[in-house]
């Protein structure tokens, strides 16, 4: 007997970053965060539960996962098996339409799509909040990709994580903005976000300063998003991402995701802004640069970013939808 479902979820780019955990096993964050789900980058995942025995099987972009990666997904699937009261094995096929493990939030869209597909195939009908909690346990930022538009992930205080979930604060159709993603390196980054967080929280002298200021950033960002204030949103996002990277750069050993083109892109965005273009950058744990702007400036900005040596392509996104069954 087999049961199958397919879901699609979109990547989200944090405007106020999640960096560091108060508890690792459940991916409970040390701080709250706020993101924008993008229509241009998505993961499509099919899950089939089978009673025929064997082991869980996972194919990512056509390649079978093994070892540590497969074990991590298997442990997460155990949570679904427990919820559904089944012992079945899962066969999973998942495909990203954008670079994987490159600092572009592919794990967020992956676990959001997996959460809906796996539970639906198992006969469960979870609420969006419960899906967010479940997805978070696979990848923290996946809590946000359950929803579309602008989304806030609550830090929570409970040790069981039941108060750490994401909620939408502005629907995709409520504010028309653009985010451009300048791809410098489409391959996997040398240090995963999970490992990078561990090193910085344990060794960076700047990490305490990060935690001391990030909640104020979150409150200011929430207010700016609800006011549809692009300049304020952009200014907060830039400062917040630079503070996050400061914790990485000052960790031991140093974690430096930036490439020369990363710095060149930051300079180009600042120069364009001084010339009157409303553009603001942000970066996650990777070399690639995301730039927020108004819809009317997107095409010009795309050309400017493509002109920076080292930029391989520029993806253009607008506020996208939450996870759906296909």
C-alpha positions in Angstrom: 0.0 0.0 0.0 1.3 3.4 -0.9 0.0 7.0 -0.3 1.4 10.0 -2.1 1.2 13.8 -2.0 3.2 16.6 -3.7 3.7 20.1 -2.3 5.4 23.3 -3.4 7.0 25.9 -1.1 8.9 29.0 -1.8 12.2 30.3 -0.3 12.1 33.2 2.1 14.8 35.8 2.6 15.1 37.2 6.1 15.1 40.9 6.6 15.8 40.5 10.3 18.0 37.5 10.5 17.7 34.3 12.5 21.2 33.5 13.8 21.8 31.2 16.7 19.7 28.8 18.7 18.5 28.6 22.3 18.0 24.9 21.8 19.4 22.8 19.0 17.4 19.6 18.8 14.1 21.5 18.1 15.8 24.4 16.2 14.5 26.9 18.7 15.9 30.3 17.8 17.8 32.7 20.1 15.9 35.6 18.6 12.8 36.3 16.5 13.0 37.1 12.8 11.1 38.5 9.9 11.3 37.5 6.2 9.9 37.9 2.7 8.7 34.8 0.8 9.7 35.1 -2.9 7.7 33.7 -5.8 10.8 33.1 -8.0 12.5 30.4 -5.9 10.7 27.3 -5.0 11.0 23.6 -4.0 8.6 20.9 -5.3 8.5 17.7 -3.2 6.7 14.5 -3.7 6.4 12.0 -0.7 5.2 8.5 -1.0 4.7 6.4 2.1 5.0 2.6 1.6 4.4 -0.4 3.8 6.8 -2.5 1.8 9.7 -2.0 4.3 13.2 -1.0 3.5 14.7 2.4 4.4 13.7 6.0 3.6 14.8 7.1 0.2 15.4 10.7 -0.8 16.4 12.1 -4.2 17.4 15.8 -4.3 17.6 17.2 -7.8 17.9 13.7 -9.2 20.7 12.5 -6.9 20.2 10.1 -4.0 21.0 11.3 -0.5 23.1 9.1 1.8 24.9 9.3 5.1 24.4 12.3 7.3 22.0 14.1 5.0 19.7 11.0 4.8 19.9 10.4 8.5 18.8 13.9 9.3 15.8 13.6 7.1 15.0 10.2 8.5 15.0 11.5 12.0 12.7 14.3 11.0 10.4 11.8 9.3 10.2 9.9 12.6 8.3 12.9 13.9 5.7 12.5 11.1 5.5 8.8 11.7 4.8 9.4 15.4 2.1 12.0 14.6 0.4 9.7 12.1 0.9 6.5 14.1 2.6 4.7 11.2 5.8 2.8 10.6 5.9 3.2 6.9 9.1 4.2 4.9 9.1 7.3 2.8 10.2 7.7 -0.8 10.9 11.4 -1.5 11.7 13.3 -4.7 12.5 16.9 -4.3 13.6 19.5 -6.8 14.7 23.1 -6.4 14.4 25.6 -9.3 17.3 27.6 -7.8 20.8 26.9 -6.4 20.8 24.4 -3.5 22.8 24.9 -0.2 24.2 28.2 -1.5 22.9 30.6 1.1 19.6 31.1 -0.8 17.3 29.5 1.8 16.8 26.2 -0.1 16.5 24.3 3.2 13.6 26.6 4.2 11.5 25.9 1.1 12.6 22.2 1.2 11.3 21.4 4.7 8.2 23.5 4.3 7.3 21.6 1.1 8.3 18.3 2.9 6.2 19.1 5.9 3.0 19.5 3.9 3.6 16.7 1.4 4.6 14.2 4.1 1.8 14.9 6.5 -0.8 15.0 3.7 0.4 11.7 2.3 0.2 10.2 5.8 -3.4 11.3 6.1 -2.8 14.2 8.5 -4.4 17.7 8.1 -2.3 20.0 10.2 -3.1 23.7 10.8 -0.6 26.2 9.3 0.7 26.9 12.8 1.4 23.2 13.4 3.0 22.8 10.0 5.3 25.8 10.8 6.3 24.1 14.1 6.9 20.8 12.3 8.9 22.4 9.4 11.0 24.4 11.9 12.3 21.1 13.4 13.9 20.3 10.1 15.2 23.7 9.3 14.6 26.7 11.4 13.8 29.2 8.6 11.4 26.6 7.1 8.9 27.8 9.8 8.5 31.0 7.7 8.2 29.4 4.3 4.8 27.9 5.3 3.4 31.3 4.7 3.5 33.8 1.8 4.4 37.5 1.8 6.0 39.1 4.9 6.3 36.6 7.8 7.4 36.8 11.4 8.9 33.9 13.3 8.3 34.0 17.0 11.2 33.2 19.2 9.1 31.6 21.9 10.1 30.7 25.4 8.7 27.2 26.0 11.3 24.4 26.1 9.0 22.2 24.0 8.9 24.8 21.2 5.2 25.0 20.9 5.2 28.8 21.1 8.0 29.1 18.4 6.2 29.4 15.1 5.8 31.8 12.2 2.8 34.0 11.3 2.1 36.1 8.3 2.0 39.9 8.9 1.4 41.2 5.4 0.0 39.1 2.5 1.8 38.9 -0.9 -0.7 41.1 -2.6 -0.6 43.8 0.1 2.7 45.3 -0.8 4.3 45.1 -4.3 8.1 45.2 -3.9 10.9 43.4 -5.7 13.9 41.5 -4.4 16.8 40.7 -6.8 19.1 37.9 -6.0 22.7 38.3 -7.4 24.1 34.8 -7.6 27.9 34.6 -7.4 28.4 31.0 -6.5 25.6 28.5 -7.2 27.4 25.6 -5.5 27.2 24.5 -1.9 28.8 26.9 0.6 31.9 25.6 2.5 30.3 25.9 5.9 26.6 25.2 6.5 24.4 27.6 8.4 24.0 25.1 11.2 27.7 24.8 11.7 28.2 28.5 11.3 25.7 29.3 13.9 27.4 26.9 16.4 30.8 28.5 15.9 29.7 32.1 16.1 27.5 31.5 19.2 30.3 29.8 21.0 33.3 31.9 20.0 32.3 35.4 18.7 32.8 38.3 21.1 30.2 40.1 19.0 27.4 37.6 19.5 26.1 39.1 22.7 25.8 42.5 21.0 23.8 40.8 18.2 21.3 39.4 20.7 21.1 42.7 22.6 20.0 44.6 19.5 18.1 42.2 17.2 14.8 42.3 19.1 14.7 46.1 18.6 15.5 45.6 14.9 12.5 43.2 14.8 10.1 45.6 16.3 11.3 48.4 14.0 11.1 46.1 11.0 7.5 45.0 11.8 6.4 48.6 12.1 8.2 49.6 8.8 6.7 46.6 6.9 3.2 47.4 8.1 3.7 51.0 7.0 5.0 49.9 3.6 8.1 52.1 4.2 10.7 50.7 1.7 13.5 53.0 2.8 13.0 52.2 6.4 12.7 48.4 5.7 15.8 48.5 3.6 17.9 50.5 6.1 17.0 48.1 9.0 17.7 45.0 6.8 21.1 46.3 5.7 22.2 47.1 9.3 20.9 43.8 10.6 22.6 41.6 8.1 25.9 43.4 8.6 25.7 42.8 12.4 25.0 39.1 11.7 28.1 38.8 9.5 30.1 40.7 12.1 29.5 37.8 14.5 30.8 35.4 11.8 33.9 37.4 10.9 34.9 37.7 14.5 34.4 34.0 15.4 37.2 31.6 15.8 38.0 30.2 13.4 36.8 33.1 11.2 33.8 32.5 8.9 34.0 34.7 5.9 31.4 33.9 3.3 32.0 37.1 1.3 33.8 37.0 -2.0 35.3 40.1 -3.8 32.1 40.4 -5.8 30.0 40.4 -2.6 31.8 43.5 -1.4 31.6 45.1 -4.9 27.9 44.5 -5.0 27.4 46.2 -1.6 29.4 49.2 -2.9 27.4 49.3 -6.1 24.1 49.3 -4.2 25.2 52.1 -1.9 26.5 54.1 -4.9 23.2 53.7 -6.7 21.3 54.8 -3.6 23.3 57.9 -3.3 22.4 58.6 -6.9 18.7 58.4 -6.0 17.8 54.7 -6.6 15.9 53.2 -3.6 17.9 49.9 -3.3 19.1 48.1 -0.2 21.1 44.9 0.2 20.9 42.0 2.5 22.9 38.7 2.7 22.4 35.4 4.5 25.1 32.8 5.3 26.7 32.8 1.9 28.3 35.0 -0.7 25.2 35.9 -2.7 23.6 39.3 -2.3 19.9 40.1 -2.3 18.7 43.6 -3.1 15.3 45.1 -2.2 13.8 47.8 -4.4 10.5 49.2 -5.8 9.0 47.5 -8.8 9.7 50.4 -11.1 13.4 50.2 -10.4 13.9 46.5 -10.7 14.9 46.2 -14.4 17.5 49.0 -14.1 18.8 47.5 -10.9 19.1 44.1 -12.5 21.3 45.5 -15.2 23.5 47.3 -12.7 24.0 44.1 -10.7 24.8 42.0 -13.8 27.5 44.5 -14.7 29.4 43.6 -11.5 32.3 41.2 -12.3 31.6 37.8 -10.7 27.8 37.9 -10.9 26.6 34.8 -12.8 22.9 35.6 -12.9 20.3 37.8 -11.2 17.0 36.3 -10.1 14.1 38.6 -9.7 11.3 37.9 -7.2 8.2 39.5 -5.7 6.2 38.5 -2.7 5.2 34.9 -3.2 2.7 32.5 -1.8 2.8 30.0 1.1 3.1 26.3 0.8 0.4 24.5 -1.3 -0.5 20.9 -2.3 -0.2 20.3 -6.1 
